[in-house]
């Protein structure tokens, strides 16, 4: 009897993602990461150990069956693979591009103990793109329950709630304030990280599930939450995100040439200023740009400014490189493109010219003290260390806060001192039949965490309305 050959050990290194050359991509808004070829996806999927007790799933906020979809991919059963993902995640092409997998599913991958984790996000992107290239087919519509739910906000949380409830047979109406659905996916994340055609395709899928999307409806003005509940809806989900910019309140902050990252990215992404004059949204970018902040929004702003023609872009961050909150991948991409990081530096005031435009920023050097409430070491100014940087444009990326319009027009809705909505572990607010999730609850966070909150809320809403007489 012939002896069976031992299985070959999986490769320790993951298959690298093909990307545009840095010099080429820094002059265009095309997607930087090009995606796996079929051969590369199969090679990466073959590294999965198919653990009997997979740890990766516990790191996924929406609970995707990662080993199962990976096994189906490896067997070239792509249609079954994407169907397995969509049992839990209605936005796989988006998640495969922008989710911080390194801090979630891949963080728990057993392969990390012997090498690099499985590139779960890249595999998810591959099968999602495979499906989209052949035409996305929604599942058959379930029998109607006769229940009606309104979702306020078509961002990641709201879209997830809508998909989950529509699949269960509920009538779902989504009200979106902007002229396009997607929330931060369309106004915040640049085209080179997340093409808007991808977002539109994912939204179209949710509409095919049965959700009724209505754009240009500002809830809190057109209708209030109590009014919606009085017009036949059984429940409301609030997923309006955190769309207002935070300000530094420094001298000279109102000078021309100073943008909040929120305004800057909305002009670039939603209003397509990068395609001016085809789109009539000009934006002024000088030769020297300083971006204040260190998160993904700062990286997006800096890389967008470079593509709009800036000769030199510097990111000023008040902590050290080790504390940078941006994804490692985005930091590496920015530095490859020539973005310069000035660490342990914080602005103290902005200096203008005689015409009222910014011409320089005064900064102070920082040193790291004990950890603050975020767990990172608190930056402390170094006395007498002020210095000046010349600049034509400033972009401040120091966080975003919720728009207060719904909170201020909904009597009895409990909120925090930061304006976020208070909810229980299932997304239930202080009002009967009203649920909330995503950045409107947590403050600015990740796309996938908002989706996870949406899934929890959808489950709770379903149970609530099915009990309701």
NORZI-V557289 format. One record per backbone hydrogen bond with DSSP energy under -0.5 kcal/mol. CO is the residue of the C=O (numbers start at 1). NH is the residue of the N-H. Records with the same first field share a line. If there is no record, write none. Layout:
CO->NH  NH
This chain:
12->116
18->34  35
21->25
22->26
24->27
25->28
32->20
37->41
38->42
39->43
40->44
41->45
42->46
44->47
45->48
51->54
55->58  59
56->59
57->60
59->61
60->63
64->66
65->69
66->70
67->71
68->72
69->73
70->74
71->75
72->77
73->76
76->78
77->81
78->82
79->83
80->84
81->85
82->86
83->87
84->87
85->88  89
91->95
92->96
94->97  98
95->99
99->101
100->103
101->104  106  107
104->107  108
105->108
106->109
109->112
110->113
111->114  115
118->120
119->123
120->124
121->125
122->126
123->127
124->128
125->129
126->130
127->131
128->132
129->133
130->134
131->134  135
132->135
136->138
147->171
148->234  235
149->173
150->152  237
151->153  175
152->239
154->182
155->159
156->160
157->161
158->162
159->163
160->164
161->165
162->166
163->167
164->168
165->170
166->169
169->145  146
170->172
171->149
172->212
173->151  175
174->176  214
175->153
176->216  217
178->216
182->185
183->186  187
184->188  189
188->190
190->193  194
192->32
195->198  199
196->200
197->201
198->202
199->203
200->204
201->205
202->206
203->207
204->208
205->209
206->211
207->210
211->213
212->174
214->176
216->218
217->219
218->221  222
223->220
224->228
225->229
226->230
228->231  233
229->232
235->150
236->435
237->152  239
238->437
239->155
244->401
250->253
251->350
252->255
255->258
256->358
257->259  394
259->396
260->264
261->265
262->266
263->267
264->268
265->269  270
266->270  271
267->273
268->274
272->275
273->276
275->278  279
279->281
283->285
287->289  311  312
288->392  393
289->314
290->395
291->293  316
292->397
294->326
295->299
296->300
297->301
298->302
299->303
300->304
301->305
302->306
303->307
304->308
305->310
306->309
312->289
313->340
314->291  316
315->317  342
316->293
317->344  345
319->344
320->323
321->324
327->331
328->332
329->333
330->334
331->335
332->336
333->337
334->339
335->338
340->315  342
341->343
342->317
344->366
346->364
348->251
349->362
351->359  360
353->356
356->256
357->353
359->391
360->351
361->389
362->348  349
363->387
364->346
365->382
367->380
370->378
372->375
376->372
378->369
380->367
381->383
382->385
387->363
389->361
393->290
394->259
395->292  397
396->261
399->246
400->444
401->244
404->408
405->409
406->409  410
407->410
409->411
410->413
412->414
414->422
416->419
420->416
424->427
427->436
428->424
431->434
433->236  435
434->429
435->238
437->440
438->441  442
439->443
440->421
446->450
447->451
448->452
449->453
450->454
451->455
452->456
453->457
454->458
455->459
456->460
457->461
458->462
459->463
460->464
461->465
462->466
463->467
464->468
